[in-house]
Each structure stands twice: as structure tokens, then as C-alpha cells.
Amino acid sequence: MTEIVEQSRPLARFRGRSYVAFMFKPMVPIVDWIAEIDATLEHSAGFFAGRPVVLDLSAVDLSHSAIVHLIDSLETRGIRVLGLEGLDEAKAVPGLPPLLTGGRQCVIESQVAEPAPIKPVKSLLLEAPVRSGQSIVFTDGDVTVLGSVGSGAEIVAGGSIHIYGTLRGRAMAGVNGNSSARIYCHKLEAELLAIDGYYQTVEDMDVTLRNRPAQAWLDGDVMKITALN
């Protein structure tokens, strides 16, 4: 009797993983828009390095060569474009990053007159300090840190950020379009504060607020930072 041995091949395993991507939306004139990127990098070099970036081209009408030149210009600044939005499929030729669809909108306005049901607020509590090089991303709600946030570390939250120690790194609140989010810290030494895409770097902040308890919030499209006492 001949024994037949069947070799089983391991199945491919697919796992989902989500990332917070920066959305860049170029505006004309492109030269001025690039200059704003350069100003940001001058204050916080390497801020976009290693981060997912999506280029929304819906506000500009660029030729294929212009798109390639724009992507190359960003890559020379350490900004790697992983996908495109707002581009006519006819221009999506080989050599360009892939077209992306299904991105979650940040703000949704309801047309229903009745008030929407109140959802419980989600939050993340960190009892240990956030050390240099660590990145904490929690897009579902508020983040509270009982310790300090070291230089080179960052906190990214969909809601507000509360830091009961010293904030030396970066804090980015309201990343899902929550303009009412705030940032609180017991001692302000931050490299960067951002709420719903509006930001201030250490060079922009009032020096009288350094080493003091402070809060940051949005007043329209202007970020304001004030002392807590």
C-alpha cells in the first residue's frame, strides 16, 4: 500500500492596523504653500519623518509632471507621500502613489432636527511618564498622563489632552476634527502644541508661559495659550 502524504501549506494571515495620517492639501500658489511647509520644518525638523502622509489634490489642477515634481519636493524634505486623494483617475498613471478612498471624514453635520444620542466619552489613562521617542496615539477620546511627557515624545488624541506633569514633547489634540478639544499641562515646556490641525511651536509661544501651568484651545482658527494661575 502506498501512503499518500499531503503537505499542508500555511495560510496567509492578514491583520488590520490603523495609522493616523497627515493630510496635506496644497493650495496655489504652490511655491507659497511649500514655503509654509519649510517654515514648519525649520521650527520642528524631522516632525513628519516616518509618518504616513496623504496628498489631497482636490484644490489644485496639476499636470502629471507637476504632481511628480511636488511629490519629489516633499520627499527631499523628508515627507514621503503614501497616497493621493482628490485626483482624476485619468491622471493616476503608473509611478504615482496609489489613489486612496474611504478616508474617514473629520466633521459630519447631521440634517436631523432631533438631537443625536449622547455617546459615552472614551479616555486613555497613562500612569507612567511618556519617555523621549515614545508616541502615544489614541484617536477615540481624551488622553490623561499622570506623569510628564519627555522631549521628543508625543501624545496624539482625538479629544483633549491632560498632563499632570511637565510637557516637554509634542501634544496634538482634536486630530479627528474636534475643534473644542483642549490641552492642559502642569508645566509648559512643549516643543509643539496642536489642536485640530492648528499649531504653535516653541518659537511661537509666549516666553512668560514657560514653566507654568497652562492650557491651549482654539478661538476660531487661532490657537490661544494662557496660564492656569
Beta strands, then each sheet from edge to edge (+ up, - down):
strand 1: 22-24
strand 2: 53-56
strand 3: 81-85
strand 4: 122-126
strand 5: 135-138
strand 6: 141-145
strand 7: 154-157
strand 8: 161-167
strand 9: 170-173
strand 10: 183-188
strand 11: 192-195
strand 12: 198-201
strand 13: 214-219
strand 14: 222-227
sheet 1: 1+ 2+ 3+
sheet 2: 4+ 6+ 8+ 10+ 13- 14+
sheet 3: 5+ 7+ 9+ 11+ 12-
end
